[in-house]
């Protein structure tokens, strides 16, 4: 599997969510359990946020891989990219991929967290980053 194949997996996950609503249902249950209002607008915004989160992975992986060429972390980034893609290939990982967008959130988190750590290492070692974005912003949410 290649990074470009992740986009097809994401399309499939979005279609599963549209059909079965696993993430929407889960979010609704969590909101109800915590006595939080979770109306249609909140549901739509949350689904857009999480879909955008998983959609960001292929582009960021490709950009980070390209940015690592010729840097002290090039070899590490190559391994991270392989590990990330391998995790996406595993259908029965922490959250099963058959659950659509909900099932890809752990895959996206793993990939983005690993990229963030490599970028931070490059910053410490060479004073540059692989990616301009701070990928840790959604850690608390995911």
Buried (B, 14 or more C-beta within 10 A) or exposed (E): EEBEEBBEBBEBBBEBBEEBBBBBBBBBEEBEEEEEEBEEEBBEEBBEEBBEBBBBBBEBBBBBBEBBEEBEBBEBBEEBBEEBBEBBBEEEBEBBBBBBBBBBBBBBBBBBBBBBBBBBBBEEEEEEBBBEBEBEEBEEEB
